[in-house]
């Protein structure tokens, strides 16, 4: 799968959701004035923006392995310490931050356990390590619509509801505990995205972002057209603006 796409393209794909998740995750982690915090797997910066609003740019760092995302994040937030780096190899010393957050990232770490341990390492004792992931199996309706449509046409489609290694609160909790974090608590975030039209919903799937974009790129033109129409039908053939709900599982623990 690929995240080497333009930041604006990713914003159209997931940004309308991640911008709403960001204040919920930051609040869940207790991020406030005077803290230092790192956004792990920042993408083009939806969560980074929220952290800057809460603590100021001087208190925020961000890391992403995608060159395009790291570049976009740095351009959008020139006073933030942005690094091109994977979660598994964060380029900061032990205990640098009061909190480490990862929004919609844990499943895309090459080694989630190593990534969360790194977040733990760069967080001071008593600080917070927090993250959220989509409810891939039921609650993230945008992705469920896409994958249920794909499965109806191709039973071998790599549905994220089945392929994601971490998809439940218990699975998240297990990683946080195994990484050595204490006082682990779970949460649920609900958001709702508005689309101006069906095309606004569909076009972002075609830019190559993540598993959905990778699967789309494997289709020929007839298969892609059939998938588009299947999605349209499952959404009720919208003729104007419509809204799509989404649910994320959250986790936090004390370093």
C-alpha positions as CSV (number, residue, x, y, z in Angstrom):
1,X,0.0,0.0,0.0
2,X,1.2,3.5,-0.6
3,X,1.0,6.9,1.2
4,X,3.3,8.6,-1.2
5,X,0.6,10.9,-2.4
6,X,0.1,14.6,-2.2
7,X,-1.1,16.0,1.1
8,X,-4.1,17.6,-0.4
9,X,-5.2,14.3,-2.0
10,X,-5.0,12.6,1.3
11,X,-7.0,15.4,2.9
12,X,-9.8,14.7,0.4
13,X,-9.6,11.0,1.2
14,X,-9.4,10.9,5.0
15,X,-8.9,14.5,6.1
16,X,-12.6,15.3,6.5
17,X,-12.6,12.6,9.2
18,X,-9.2,13.0,10.7
19,X,-9.7,16.7,11.4
20,X,-12.7,15.8,13.5
21,X,-10.9,13.0,15.3
22,X,-7.9,15.2,16.2
23,X,-9.6,17.3,19.0
24,X,-11.1,14.1,20.5
25,X,-7.8,12.3,20.6
26,X,-5.9,15.3,22.0
27,X,-8.6,15.7,24.6
28,X,-8.5,12.0,25.5
29,X,-4.7,12.3,25.9
30,X,-5.1,15.3,28.2
31,X,-3.0,17.6,25.9
32,X,-3.0,21.2,27.1
33,X,-0.9,24.3,27.5
34,X,2.7,23.9,28.6
35,X,3.1,20.4,27.3
36,X,5.4,19.0,24.7
37,X,3.9,16.4,22.4
38,X,4.8,14.4,19.3
39,X,2.5,13.4,16.5
40,X,3.6,10.0,15.3
41,X,2.6,9.2,11.8
42,X,1.4,12.7,11.3
43,X,0.5,12.5,7.6
44,X,0.0,16.0,6.2
45,X,-0.9,17.3,9.6
46,X,-4.5,17.0,10.7
47,X,-3.6,16.1,14.3
48,X,-0.5,18.4,14.2
49,X,-2.8,21.3,13.6
50,X,-4.8,20.5,16.7
51,X,-1.7,20.1,18.8
52,X,-0.3,23.4,17.7
53,X,-3.6,25.1,18.7
54,X,-3.4,23.5,22.1
55,X,0.3,23.9,23.1
56,X,1.9,26.2,20.4
57,X,4.2,25.1,17.6
58,X,7.3,25.2,19.8
59,X,5.8,22.4,21.9
60,X,5.0,20.1,19.0
61,X,7.0,17.6,17.0
62,X,5.9,15.3,14.2
63,X,7.2,12.3,12.3
64,X,6.0,10.4,9.2
65,X,7.8,7.9,7.0
66,X,6.3,9.3,3.8
67,X,8.5,11.9,2.2
68,X,5.5,13.7,0.7
69,X,3.6,13.8,3.9
70,X,6.5,14.9,6.0
71,X,7.3,17.7,3.5
72,X,3.7,18.8,3.5
73,X,3.4,18.8,7.3
74,X,6.7,20.9,7.5
75,X,5.4,23.4,5.0
76,X,2.1,23.8,6.8
77,X,3.7,24.1,10.2
78,X,7.2,25.6,9.7
79,X,7.8,26.1,13.4
80,X,7.0,22.4,14.3
81,X,9.9,20.0,14.6
82,X,8.9,17.7,11.7
83,X,11.1,14.6,10.9
84,X,10.8,12.0,8.1
85,X,10.9,9.0,10.3
86,X,9.0,5.7,11.0
87,X,7.3,5.1,14.4
88,X,9.7,2.2,15.0
89,X,12.7,4.6,14.9
90,X,11.8,7.9,16.3
91,X,14.7,10.4,16.2
92,X,14.3,11.9,19.7
93,X,16.0,11.0,23.0
94,X,14.3,9.1,25.8
95,X,11.7,11.0,27.8
96,X,11.5,14.0,25.4
97,X,7.8,14.5,25.4
98,X,4.9,14.8,27.8
99,X,2.7,12.9,25.4
100,X,3.0,10.8,22.2
101,X,-0.1,10.4,20.0
102,X,-0.7,8.4,16.9
103,X,-3.9,9.0,14.9
104,X,-5.1,6.2,12.4
105,X,-1.5,5.0,12.3
106,X,-0.9,1.9,14.5
107,X,-2.1,-0.6,11.8
108,X,0.2,1.0,9.3
109,X,3.4,0.6,11.4
110,X,5.6,-2.1,10.0
111,X,5.8,-3.4,13.6
112,X,3.1,-2.0,15.8
113,X,4.6,-3.3,19.0
114,X,8.0,-1.7,18.2
115,X,6.3,1.5,17.2
116,X,4.3,1.8,20.5
117,X,7.4,0.9,22.5
118,X,9.2,3.8,20.7
119,X,6.3,6.1,21.6
120,X,6.7,4.9,25.2
121,X,10.5,5.5,25.1
122,X,10.3,9.1,23.9
123,X,7.6,9.9,26.5
124,X,8.7,11.0,30.0
125,X,7.7,8.8,33.0
126,X,4.1,9.7,33.9
127,X,3.4,11.0,30.4
128,X,0.7,9.7,28.1
129,X,0.8,7.5,25.0
130,X,-2.4,7.5,23.1
131,X,-3.8,6.5,19.7
132,X,-6.9,5.7,17.8
133,X,-7.8,3.4,14.9
134,X,-10.9,2.9,12.8
135,X,-13.6,0.4,13.7
136,X,-12.7,-1.3,10.4
137,X,-15.3,-4.1,10.9
138,X,-18.5,-2.1,11.4
139,X,-18.3,1.6,12.3
140,X,-16.2,3.2,9.6
141,X,-19.0,3.4,7.0
142,X,-17.0,5.1,4.2
143,X,-14.5,2.1,4.2
144,X,-17.3,-0.4,4.9
145,X,-19.2,0.8,1.9
146,X,-16.1,0.5,-0.3
147,X,-15.1,-2.9,0.8
148,X,-18.6,-4.4,1.0
149,X,-19.0,-3.2,-2.6
150,X,-15.7,-4.7,-3.6
151,X,-16.5,-8.0,-2.0
152,X,-19.9,-8.2,-3.8
153,X,-18.0,-8.0,-7.1
154,X,-14.8,-9.8,-6.0
155,X,-14.9,-12.2,-3.0
156,X,-11.0,-12.1,-2.9
157,X,-10.9,-8.3,-2.3
158,X,-8.6,-7.5,0.6
159,X,-11.2,-6.1,2.9
160,X,-9.6,-4.0,5.7
161,X,-12.2,-5.4,8.1
162,X,-10.5,-8.8,7.7
163,X,-6.9,-7.9,6.9
164,X,-6.1,-5.3,9.7
165,X,-4.2,-7.0,12.4
166,X,-5.6,-4.6,15.0
167,X,-9.3,-4.0,14.8
168,X,-10.8,-4.1,18.3
169,X,-10.4,-2.3,21.6
170,X,-9.1,-5.5,23.2
171,X,-6.4,-5.9,20.5
172,X,-5.3,-2.3,21.1
173,X,-5.3,-2.8,24.8
174,X,-3.1,-5.9,24.5
175,X,-0.4,-3.9,22.6
176,X,-0.4,-1.1,25.1
177,X,-0.1,-3.5,28.0
178,X,2.6,-5.5,26.3
179,X,4.5,-2.3,25.5
180,X,4.8,-1.7,29.2
181,X,2.3,1.1,29.6
182,X,0.2,1.4,32.7
183,X,-3.3,2.7,33.6
184,X,-4.5,1.7,30.2
185,X,-8.0,3.0,29.2
186,X,-10.1,2.6,26.1
187,X,-12.4,5.1,24.4
188,X,-14.8,5.5,21.5
189,X,-14.8,8.5,19.1
190,X,-17.8,9.1,16.7
191,X,-17.6,11.6,13.8
192,X,-19.6,12.3,10.7
193,X,-18.3,13.6,7.4
194,X,-20.3,15.6,4.8
195,X,-19.9,15.0,1.1
196,X,-21.0,17.6,-1.5
197,X,-21.9,14.8,-3.9
198,X,-21.2,11.2,-4.7
199,X,-18.2,12.2,-6.8
200,X,-16.7,13.9,-3.8
201,X,-17.0,10.5,-2.0
202,X,-15.7,8.4,-4.9
203,X,-12.8,10.4,-6.3
204,X,-10.5,10.1,-3.3
205,X,-10.5,6.3,-3.6
206,X,-8.9,6.7,-7.0
207,X,-5.7,8.6,-5.9
208,X,-3.9,5.5,-4.5
209,X,-4.1,6.1,-0.8
210,X,-3.7,3.1,1.5
211,X,-5.3,-0.4,1.0
212,X,-8.4,1.0,-0.8
213,X,-6.3,3.0,-3.2
214,X,-3.9,0.1,-3.8
215,X,-6.9,-2.2,-4.6
216,X,-8.4,0.4,-7.0
217,X,-5.1,0.6,-8.9
218,X,-5.3,-3.1,-9.5
219,X,-8.6,-2.9,-11.3
220,X,-9.2,-2.5,-15.0
221,X,-11.5,0.2,-16.2
222,X,-14.6,-2.0,-16.4
223,X,-14.0,-3.3,-12.9
224,X,-13.4,0.2,-11.5
225,X,-16.7,1.4,-13.1
226,X,-18.6,-1.5,-11.6
227,X,-17.1,-0.8,-8.2
228,X,-18.1,2.8,-8.5
229,X,-21.7,2.0,-9.3
230,X,-21.9,-0.6,-6.6
231,X,-20.8,2.0,-4.0
232,X,-23.3,4.5,-5.4
233,X,-26.1,2.0,-5.0
234,X,-25.1,1.1,-1.4
235,X,-25.2,4.8,-0.5
236,X,-28.7,5.1,-1.9
237,X,-27.7,6.9,-5.2
238,X,-27.2,10.3,-3.6
239,X,-28.1,13.2,-5.8
240,X,-26.8,16.0,-3.5
241,X,-24.9,16.4,-0.2
242,X,-25.0,13.5,2.2
243,X,-23.3,12.5,5.5
244,X,-21.4,9.4,6.4
245,X,-20.7,8.4,10.1
246,X,-17.5,6.9,11.3
247,X,-16.4,5.3,14.6
248,X,-12.8,5.0,15.9
249,X,-11.4,3.0,18.9
250,X,-9.1,4.9,21.2
251,X,-6.5,3.8,23.7
252,X,-4.2,5.6,26.2
253,X,-1.7,4.6,28.8
254,X,0.8,6.1,31.2
255,X,4.5,5.8,30.4
